């Protein structure tokens, strides 16, 4: 970073292209798409993240917390927070089937199954809305990017912010 008149110059370096950074753009995209799904699911009293967990549990019959985290690349705190809410709402329950003493599998309750069935049309409408907002090319790009992250091949060494400077100036 350069100093001008004893002050740091934040206009020439990594901070100067913060608005175009991969992180900022990825967070903007994530929040924008999440907002569509959260709004659609609000009448059902759940968030998009909770719907995804309910769906995953419904697909597997029962699943442990560790398996959920591994399958969806979830942070422990995020998983715990969302599970706590759907557990307390009686949408899922801990079951003793396949329990090995260390883990407690989770399964849908009748209320959870009913909510999933009732909320599915709203989820599908939100999916169509998100796809419309992203456009066909944007939707395909998002899927392609997710695939590359899930199944990485080669890392790109391209600098998306060419005006950035190294620490030595």
N, C-alpha and C positions, 0 to 999 in steps of 0.2 A: 504494500500500500504506500502511496506517496504522501508526503507531508507538504502542504502549501501554507506558508506563513505560520508554521508551528502547529497547524491543524491537519488532521487526517483528511485526505481527499477521497471521498466515498463515491465520486462520480466516474472513476476509472478503475474498474476491478470487478470482482465477483458480485459485490453488492449493487453495482450499477445496472446489472442485468437481472436483478432479482425478480422483477415483474415478468420476465420471460423464462424464468427457471423451470426446469422439469418438475421440481417439487411443487411450486406454486400452481402450475397448470394442472398437474395431476390432482392436487387437493381441490382445485376449483371444479374439475370434471367430476370427481367423486362426490363432492357436496351437491352439485347440481343434479346429478342422477339420483342420488339418495333422497333428495328433497321430493322428487316426483313420486317415488315409491312410498316414502313416509306419509305424504299427503293422501295417497290412495288408500293406505292401510289405517289411517287415523280413526275412521269410524269403527274399526274393529278393536281398537285399543292396543295395537301392537305397532312396532316399528318394522322397517324392512329387514333389519338385522335379526330381529326376533322371528319374523316370518321365515327367513332362510334357515334358522336353527330348527324351527318347527318342521319345515319341509325335510331337512336332512334327517331328523329323528324319525319322521314318518316314513321316509324311504328305507331306512335301515331296520325299522322295528324297534330296536334299542341300540344305544351307542354310548360309549364312555366319553367323558370330557376330553380325555387325551386324544381319542380318535377324531372327535369333532375339531379340535384345534389343529391336528395334523392335516385333515382333509381340506379344511378351509383356510389354512394358514392364519389362524386367529391368535391374537395375543391372549395370554391367560386372563388378564384383567377385563378385557372386552368380553370374552366368553363368560366369565364368572358373573359380570354385571347383567348381561342379557339372560343368562340361565336363571339367575336369582329371580328376575321379574316374571318369567314364564312359569317357574316353579311356584312362586307365591300366588300367581293367578290361577293355579290349578290346571294349567294347560299341559304340563308334563309332570312326571313323577319318577322318583328313583325306584328301580325294580331290583329284585334279588336274582332274576334270571341271569345266568352267565356271570354273576358277580364272583370275583376271585379274592375278595377280602381287601384288596388294595383299591379297587375301582368300583364305582356304583353306576351301572348302566342307567340310562334315562330313556323313558318311553313316553309316547303321547298318551294322554288321558282321553276319555270320550269327548270332553270339552275341547281339547286340543285338536282332535280329529274334525270335530264339527266346525271349529273356527277356521281351520285350513280349507275345508270345503267351501265355506261361506265367503272367505276372503280371496279365493283363487280367481274369480272374475275380476276383482279389483287389481290383483297382481298382473293379470294379463293385459288389462287396460293400461296400467302404468308402464308395462313393457313396451306396448305399442307407442305410447306417448314418448318414452325415452328414445326409442328407435327413430321416431319422426323428428325429434329435436336433433339427434345426432346425424340423421340422414343415412342413406345406405352406405356411403363411403366411410363416414365416421363410425358407424356400427361395425363394419368389417374391420376397420383399423383398430378399434378397441378390442375386438376378439383376437385379432392378430397379435397385438401387443401383449394381451393377457397370456396367449399361448407361448410367446417368446419368453415371458417372465417365468411361466410355469415350467417350460422345457427349454432352458437356455442353451444356445449353441455357442456362438462366439460373441464376446463383448466387443462393442464398438469403441474405438479410441477417438472418435470424432468429438471435437469440442463444440457444443451447440451455442456457446457464447464466446465467439472468437476474440472479442475485445478484452477478455479477462487477462490479467497479467499474473505472473508468478510472484512469489513472495520477495524475490530479489529485484523486481521491477522490470 
